[in-house]
Each structure stands twice: as structure tokens, then as C-alpha cells.
Amino acid sequence: MTTTPSRSRSLSSLLTVPLAVLLMLFEEYLWGWLRSLMARLGRLASIARIEAMIVALPAKAAAFVFLLPFLLILPVKLVAVWAIATGHFLSGLVVLISAKLVATALFARLYTLCRPALMSFGWFVWVHDTVIRAKNWAHARLESWAAWRQARAFIATLRARWFPRRDEQA
């Protein structure tokens, strides 16, 4: 009878681990794309001045600014959940996804700007290193699957065909 819990645990791991890994990698891809978008916006003079002020902040102020997107987006997410709970599923979902995208974009840019100051906090270094280890574990886990490597190669082929790099177009 001791094999039943381990079987169910391995079955649930078989189902949840790949989903969690894919979700994490999707967010990482989204993070990179949004960080790039926000960096382009940072080239605007008014935003560049704000970013320069953020970079110059002391560590505690940088921590507050870094956590600001979480605080600002929470009420919006609560409204979205309320909308979903009261039968406005599509509206709530659109608000929830939009809020997630905006918060992730702000968070990605603020991470880039505030990271040097935040690395002076032990708790931040620990969280940062833990997330990096989890990301590396997820990548290694996916890379061990032949199906993942084949899917990645197929996606790279499609991307090269449909979205060639500028240096390849010449």
C-alpha cells in the first residue's frame, strides 16, 4: 500500500511540473520582451529623467519603488476578480491580464534600475539567488526532454522564417 501515495505523487508531478516549468518559462520570455519594450520607452527624455532619479535612490527608497507595482496593481486585480465572481468573466479576465502585463512591464524595468541598490539587502540577494536557481533548474529539466528540444528547434525555425533579424535581411 505504500506504493499508492508515491504513484499518485509521481503522477501529479508528471502533470504539474511540466506545466509549472512552461508557465515559468513563458513568464521569463514575457519578462524579456516587456523589459526590452520598457527600455525603449526609457529613451524618451522625460522617462529617462525619472529613471535617472530612480537609479540614484538609496537602497530603502529603491526597495519601496521596486515594490510599488505590486501595491498599485493589487486593487485592480481585486476588481478583476470581483468582476469574474459576479459573472463578468470576459471583462474581469481582460482587466486581470492587462494588469498583469502592466505590472510585469513596470516590475521588469524597475528590477533593472533598482537591482544594484537592492543587492545591498540580504533578503533580496537570497530571493534573487533562489529565483535564479529555480529558473536554471527549470531550464535544465526542460532541456532533458527530447520533445522540448524538438519543439524549441521548430519554434526557432518558424521565428527565423517569419521574423528574420535585421542583420539577416540585408
N, C-alpha and C positions, 0 to 999 in steps of 0.2 A: 503493500500500500504506500510505501514511501516514494515510489516512482511516479505516482499520480501528481503530487504537487510539483515535482521537478519537470514533468512533462508539460503541465499547464503553464508553468513559469517559462519554460523554453519556447512553448508555442506563443505565449504573449510577447516574449522578447522578439521572436521571429517576426511578429506583426508590428510591434511598436518601435523597435529600434530602427529599422529602415525608414519608417515614417518620420521619426524624430530626426534622424540624420538628414533626410531630404529637406525637412522643414528648416533645419538649421542652415543647411547649405543654400536654400532659397533665400533665407533672410540675409545670409552673408553676401550673396550676389546682389540682392536688392540694396543692401548697405553700400556696396561698392559703387553701384550705379547712382544712388542718391548722393553719396559723398562727392562723386565727380560732378554731378549737377550743382550741388551747393558750392563747390569750389569755383565753378564757372560764374555763379552768381556773386561770389566773393570778389570778383574782378571789378564789379561796379563800385564807383568811388565811395558812395555813401555806406555801402555794406563793408567795404574794405576798412573804412574808419572805425566802424563798430567792431569788426573783427580784431583790429589792432588794439582796441581798448580791452577786449576780452583776453587776448594773449598776454597783456600786461598786468592782468589781475593777480593779486596774491592768492595763495593756494585755497584758503577758505572761501573767498569770493568766487573763485573758479569752480569750486565744488558746488556752490549754490547755483551758478549759471548752468553748469553741466546737468544738474538735476531739474532745472526749470521746465524742460519739455514734458517730463513726467507729470509735474504738478499742473501745468497748463492743460494738458490733454485729458487728464482724468475726468473732469466734469463732462467733456464732450463724449468720452467713451460711456460714461454713465447714462447720458441722454440717449445714446445709440442703443444701449442695452434696454433701456426703458421703452424705446420705440419698438424694438423687436418683441419685447414681452407684451406689449399692448396691441400686437397684431400688425404693426407696420414693419414687416420683416425687411422688405427691399430697401426702404428708406433708412432703417437702422443699420443695415449691412453696408450701404454706401457710405454713411457717416462714419461707421466704425473703420472701414477700410481706408477712407480718406484721412481720418485722424491718425491711423497707424502709419500711413505714408508720410504725412507731415511731421509727426513726432520722430520717425526714424530718420528723415532727412535732417531735421534740426539736431537730433542726437548725434548723427554721424559727423556733422560739421563741428559741433561743439566738442566732440571727442577729439578731433584733430587739433582744435585750437587749445583745449584745456589740458590735454594729456600731459605735457611736461609739468605743469603745476600739480596735477592730480597724482603724479608718481611720487610726490613727497609724502603721501598718506599710505601707511602700511596696509590699511583695509583695501585701498584701491589697487595697490600692487597685487595683493592676494586675489582679489576678484578678477583683475586683468589676467593674471597668470593662469587662474583656473579656467577662464573662458578660452584662452589660447590653447591650453591643454585639451579641453573638450573639443575644440574645433579641429585640432590636429588628430585626435582620436577618431573623430567623425570622418575626416578625410582618409585616414588610413583604413578604416573599416570599409568605406565605400570602394576605395582602390583595390581592396582584396576581392571584390566581386567582379567576375568577368562581365556580367550583364551591365554593370555600371560603366566599366571601361569601354564597352561597345557602344553604349548609349552616349557617353561623352564624346567619343570619336564621331559618331553620327551627327551630334549637335554641332561639333566643330566644323564638320563638312558643310552642313546647312548654313551655318553662320558665315563661313568663308564665301559660299556661293551667293548668299543673299545680302550680306553686309560686308563687302570687302573693305579692308583697311585702305586708308587714303594712299599710303605708300605703295600698296599693291595695285592701285588703279592706274598709276602712271604708265 
